């Protein structure tokens, strides 16, 4: 956030963009990146990686993003909002944008994309923290690990219950037949 307070008059058509940027900056996962000489092929691949991870990507207007960050109380983005920038966001997974970028950079070895910062829990984090975040498992990976860990015990429990239920059914059937014949 800027040290000095300034009065900003935003034209009505730009208010929607500021509101959208505030919404994006409030997402669970936010990564600010810069791009320089990104080829069309790499840009397409990057967007596909983002899409596969459930991440939205948008090239941003620095001034309007700065206003949105100031309104949200995010400190530390002002100096980074220079040059061509994009923002990758995910509403429900803080790891997804960083993980998608990591995959893209590993696959392409591209130097056209540079991570500048991220936002986590309403605080600006540096590029090293974003890289560390990329190494964490995503929400889907965690759910998969939990499901596979619980799958065997639950299956065993279901088999045990099924066997006991079958035995109970046989016992009740035998009891019914015994009462009929008596």
Secondary structure, 3 states (H helix, E strand, C coil): CCCCCCCCCCCHHHHHHHHHHHHHHCCCEEEEEEECCCCHHHHHHHHHHHHHCCCEEEECCHHHHHHHHHHHCCCCCHHHCCCCEEEEEECCCCCHHHHHHHHHHHHHCCCCEEEEEEEECCEEEEHHHHHHHHCCCCHHHHHHHHHHHHHHHHHHHHHHHHHHHHHHHHHHHHHHHHHHHC
